[in-house]
Amino acid sequence: MRVTSLLLCFAVLLSACAPAAAPTPTTPATPLPEGVRPLDPPVKLPDFKLTDQRNQPFTRQNFTDRWTVMSFGYTHCPDVCPITLANFTLTKRALGDQRDRVTFIFVSVDGARDTPEVLGRYLANFDAAFIGLTGDEMAIRPVTQAFGVRYEVVKPEGTQAEYLINHTASSFLVNPRGELVRIYSYGTDPEVVAADLKTLLTN
């Protein structure tokens, strides 16, 4: 595949971000801002077990009593993932005194290269409080399927990259009961995401 074809494929995957197993996003009584898509009813997440950047296990039970914003990607991602994580830092800042009530998680779909140590160093460039999760293919697949996340390893010709991974670029909001309740489109203004989170936190 030539580089131009790769970029086209990547762009297509970025637009295909709605979870395959999730209900169709609904239109609430009060319209939400562009880029914020509610799921009604919420999607209950299955049990899973991944490893965080401190080599500690992370399961669905870790969502209890916390609102969680999640994204999927990999540390070698050239553009989408750094932008998403930079927006996470801006969202957290915009939350003000409610920032400690929201957890931000980055799930790697590149377990072969993204060890816990690699994730820890990578996330420290954005916010040391962000959680990075990794695992082998058998551990990652059920999680990505639950969120409707697509990813595909590609080996582009004409570049020095070992391989790249096309992946869904949306971010996802999980409520304190471990249910998927929102999809935030890639590039949604961090101020918009923070405002939506503040509304949920005060309800």
Buried (B, 14 or more C-beta within 10 A) or exposed (E): EEEEEBEEBBEEBBEEBBBEEBBEBEEEEEEBEEBBBBBEEBBEBEEBEBBBBEEEEBEBEBBEEBBBBBBBBBBBBEEBBBEBBBBBBBBBEBBEEBBEBBBBBBBBBBBEBBBBEBBBEBBEEBBEEBBBBBBEEEBBBBBBBBBBBBBEEBEBEEEEEEEBBBBBBBBBBBBEEBBBBBBBBBEBBBEBBBBBBBEBEEE
